[in-house]
Amino acid sequence: MSQLAVPVLAAAQTATLSDSDRDLLNRVRQAGLWEMPSGDMARTRARTPQVREVGQTLMVDHGRLDVAVRGLAAKYGVVLPDQPNADQQSWLAEERNATTTSDFERIFVNRLRAAHGVIFAVIAQVRAGTRNDEIRAFAATANQVVLRHISLLESTGLVDYNALPQPTVSTTAATSAASALNLSSMTILTTVLVVLLVFAATLLVLWLIRSSARRRHRSGEKHAFDRNPEPAPKEPVR
């Protein structure tokens, strides 16, 4: 009976993750499989102290993320990759085969900056939409780490921004955002009309107040004139 309970429990746990949640765990693990050795190479091969420090930070931070992602994967029964993919292996080979330290630093910074930009967008989408509390917390942490790495890589002054992929806006995401904010054309028109009506009402109230004040002022002047009539002219003494 206990042997049957384990698969059932694992299936129940796995069911609490969406496809995007599982994809996030896989992508973070996959990123760490090549970014940790890449950071280690930068720590030992880079010429400038700043690039060496960036490599050290990336290696340590991705090591910590890797521990967290493997813990979540074990809990929810998600099978993770265990080696860099073909593209990542070619990037590592490109770094290893760099002929000069300057070439190595340029390759390291630009490869890592492009990769972090891709995973940053994935993490942000999962962070915004996941229903799982643990995945949400993990995504929030991963987002902060990746953003810090982007800033560190850019601080080296070696990033070729023209080589980065152009950002794209998902039409699905844009539609969902508009629905969430309820920014329909009818809603906007109604809002404009309400603002105009309030403005017109305000003007009318101000006009009525000023008209009433003018009437009271004129009435006061008339009463003062009635109380103090001018004296009649005297007849000349003969």
C-alpha positions as CSV (number, residue, x, y, z in Angstrom):
1,M,0.0,0.0,0.0
2,S,2.8,2.4,0.9
3,Q,4.5,1.8,-2.4
4,L,1.4,2.9,-4.2
5,A,0.9,5.9,-2.1
6,V,4.2,7.5,-3.1
7,P,3.4,7.9,-6.9
8,V,-0.1,9.2,-6.0
9,L,1.4,11.8,-3.7
10,A,4.0,12.8,-6.3
11,A,1.2,13.1,-8.9
12,A,-0.8,15.3,-6.6
13,Q,2.2,17.5,-5.9
14,T,3.0,17.8,-9.6
15,A,-0.6,18.8,-10.4
16,T,-0.2,21.9,-8.3
17,L,2.3,23.3,-10.8
18,S,1.3,24.8,-14.1
19,D,3.2,24.2,-17.3
20,S,4.8,27.6,-17.0
21,D,5.8,26.8,-13.4
22,R,7.6,23.7,-14.6
23,D,9.1,25.5,-17.5
24,L,10.5,28.1,-15.1
25,L,12.3,25.5,-13.0
26,N,13.7,23.8,-16.1
27,R,14.9,27.1,-17.6
28,V,16.6,28.3,-14.4
29,R,18.3,25.0,-14.0
30,Q,19.4,25.0,-17.6
31,A,20.8,28.5,-17.3
32,G,22.8,27.6,-14.3
33,L,24.4,24.6,-16.0
34,W,26.4,26.9,-18.2
35,E,26.5,30.2,-16.4
36,M,28.2,28.7,-13.3
37,P,31.2,27.3,-15.3
38,S,31.2,30.5,-17.4
39,G,31.4,32.6,-14.3
40,D,34.2,30.3,-13.0
41,M,36.2,30.9,-16.2
42,A,35.7,34.7,-15.8
43,R,36.9,34.5,-12.2
44,T,40.2,32.9,-13.3
45,R,40.8,34.1,-16.9
46,A,39.6,37.7,-17.0
47,R,42.2,40.5,-17.1
48,T,40.3,43.2,-15.3
49,P,39.4,42.9,-11.6
50,Q,35.8,44.1,-12.3
51,V,35.1,41.2,-14.8
52,R,36.6,38.7,-12.4
53,E,34.3,40.0,-9.6
54,V,31.3,39.7,-11.9
55,G,32.3,36.1,-12.8
56,Q,32.6,35.3,-9.1
57,T,29.2,36.8,-8.3
58,L,27.4,35.0,-11.1
59,M,29.0,31.7,-10.1
60,V,28.0,32.0,-6.5
61,D,24.5,33.3,-7.1
62,H,23.6,30.7,-9.7
63,G,24.9,28.1,-7.4
64,R,22.4,29.2,-4.7
65,L,19.6,29.4,-7.3
66,D,20.5,25.9,-8.4
67,V,20.1,24.6,-4.9
68,A,16.7,26.2,-4.6
69,V,15.4,25.0,-8.0
70,R,16.5,21.4,-7.3
71,G,14.7,21.5,-4.0
72,L,11.5,22.6,-5.6
73,A,11.8,20.1,-8.4
74,A,12.3,17.3,-6.0
75,K,9.2,18.4,-4.0
76,Y,7.0,18.6,-7.0
77,G,8.4,15.7,-9.1
78,V,9.8,17.8,-11.9
79,V,12.6,16.2,-13.9
80,L,15.4,18.7,-14.5
81,P,18.2,18.8,-17.2
82,D,21.6,17.7,-16.1
83,Q,24.0,19.2,-18.7
84,P,24.2,22.3,-20.9
85,N,22.3,22.2,-24.2
86,A,24.0,22.3,-27.6
87,D,23.9,26.1,-27.8
88,Q,25.3,26.5,-24.3
89,Q,28.1,24.1,-24.9
90,S,29.1,26.1,-28.0
91,W,29.1,29.3,-25.9
92,L,31.4,27.7,-23.3
93,A,33.7,26.5,-26.1
94,E,33.7,30.0,-27.6
95,E,34.9,31.4,-24.2
96,R,37.5,28.6,-23.8
97,N,38.9,29.2,-27.3
98,A,39.2,33.0,-27.0
99,T,42.7,33.9,-28.1
100,T,43.2,36.9,-25.8
101,T,41.9,38.0,-22.4
102,S,40.2,41.0,-24.1
103,D,38.3,38.7,-26.5
104,F,37.4,36.4,-23.6
105,E,35.9,39.3,-21.5
106,R,33.9,40.6,-24.5
107,I,32.5,37.2,-25.3
108,F,31.8,36.4,-21.7
109,V,30.0,39.7,-21.0
110,N,27.9,39.8,-24.1
111,R,26.9,36.1,-24.1
112,L,25.8,36.3,-20.4
113,R,24.1,39.6,-20.9
114,A,22.0,38.3,-23.8
115,A,21.1,35.1,-21.9
116,H,20.1,37.0,-18.8
117,G,17.8,39.2,-20.8
118,V,16.0,36.1,-22.1
119,I,15.5,34.4,-18.7
120,F,14.6,37.7,-17.0
121,A,11.5,38.0,-19.3
122,V,10.5,34.4,-18.5
123,I,10.8,34.8,-14.8
124,A,8.8,38.0,-14.8
125,Q,5.9,36.4,-16.6
126,V,5.7,33.5,-14.2
127,R,6.1,35.8,-11.2
128,A,3.1,37.8,-12.4
129,G,0.8,34.9,-13.1
130,T,1.7,31.8,-11.1
131,R,-0.9,30.4,-8.7
132,N,1.7,28.6,-6.6
133,D,3.0,30.4,-3.6
134,E,6.4,28.7,-3.5
135,I,7.0,29.3,-7.2
136,R,6.0,32.9,-6.8
137,A,8.5,33.4,-4.0
138,F,11.2,31.6,-6.0
139,A,10.5,33.7,-9.1
140,A,10.7,36.9,-7.0
141,T,14.1,35.9,-5.7
142,A,15.3,34.8,-9.2
143,N,14.1,38.0,-10.7
144,Q,16.2,40.1,-8.3
145,V,19.3,38.0,-8.9
146,V,19.0,38.1,-12.7
147,L,18.4,41.9,-12.6
148,R,21.5,42.4,-10.5
149,H,23.5,40.3,-12.9
150,I,22.3,42.4,-15.8
151,S,23.4,45.5,-14.0
152,L,26.8,44.0,-13.1
153,L,27.5,42.9,-16.7
154,E,26.5,46.3,-18.0
155,S,28.7,48.1,-15.5
156,T,31.8,46.6,-17.2
157,G,31.2,48.8,-20.3
158,L,31.6,45.9,-22.6
159,V,28.0,45.2,-23.5
160,D,27.1,45.7,-27.2
161,Y,23.5,46.9,-26.9
162,N,23.1,46.9,-30.7
163,A,23.6,43.1,-30.7
164,L,20.9,42.4,-28.2
165,P,17.5,41.1,-29.5
166,Q,14.8,43.7,-29.9
167,P,12.2,43.5,-27.2
168,T,8.8,42.2,-28.2
169,V,5.4,42.8,-26.6
170,S,3.1,39.9,-26.4
171,T,-0.4,40.7,-27.8
172,T,-1.9,38.3,-25.4
173,A,-0.3,40.0,-22.5
174,A,-1.3,43.4,-23.7
175,T,-4.9,42.2,-24.2
176,S,-4.9,40.7,-20.7
177,A,-3.6,43.9,-19.2
178,A,-6.3,46.0,-20.9
179,S,-9.0,43.6,-19.7
180,A,-7.6,43.8,-16.2
181,L,-7.7,47.5,-16.2
182,N,-11.1,47.5,-18.1
183,L,-9.9,50.2,-20.5
184,S,-12.6,49.8,-23.0
185,S,-13.6,52.7,-25.4
186,M,-17.0,53.0,-23.7
187,T,-15.4,53.2,-20.2
188,I,-13.0,56.0,-21.5
189,L,-15.9,57.9,-23.1
190,T,-18.0,57.7,-19.9
191,T,-15.1,58.9,-17.8
192,V,-14.6,61.9,-20.1
193,L,-18.3,62.8,-20.0
194,V,-18.3,62.6,-16.2
195,V,-15.3,64.9,-16.0
196,L,-17.0,67.4,-18.3
197,L,-20.2,67.3,-16.4
198,V,-18.4,67.9,-13.1
199,F,-16.5,70.8,-14.6
200,A,-19.7,72.4,-16.0
201,A,-21.5,72.0,-12.6
202,T,-18.6,73.6,-10.9
203,L,-18.7,76.6,-13.2
204,L,-22.5,76.9,-12.7
205,V,-22.1,76.9,-8.9
206,L,-19.4,79.6,-9.1
207,W,-21.6,81.8,-11.4
208,L,-24.6,81.5,-9.1
209,I,-22.4,82.4,-6.0
210,R,-21.0,85.5,-7.8
211,S,-24.5,86.5,-9.1
212,S,-25.9,86.3,-5.6
213,A,-23.1,88.4,-4.2
214,R,-23.6,91.1,-6.8
215,R,-27.3,91.3,-6.1
216,R,-26.7,91.6,-2.3
217,H,-24.1,94.3,-3.0
218,R,-26.5,96.3,-5.2
219,S,-29.4,95.9,-2.7
220,G,-27.1,97.3,0.1
221,E,-26.3,100.3,-1.9
222,K,-29.9,101.1,-2.6
223,H,-30.9,100.8,1.1
224,A,-28.1,103.1,2.1
225,F,-29.3,105.7,-0.5
226,D,-32.8,105.5,0.9
227,R,-31.7,106.1,4.5
228,N,-29.5,109.1,3.6
229,P,-31.4,111.3,1.0
230,E,-29.6,114.4,-0.2
231,P,-31.0,117.6,1.4
232,A,-33.3,119.8,-0.7
233,P,-31.7,123.0,-1.9
234,K,-32.5,126.1,0.2
235,E,-34.3,129.1,-1.3
236,P,-32.3,132.2,-1.4
237,V,-32.9,134.9,1.3
238,R,-34.5,138.0,-0.1
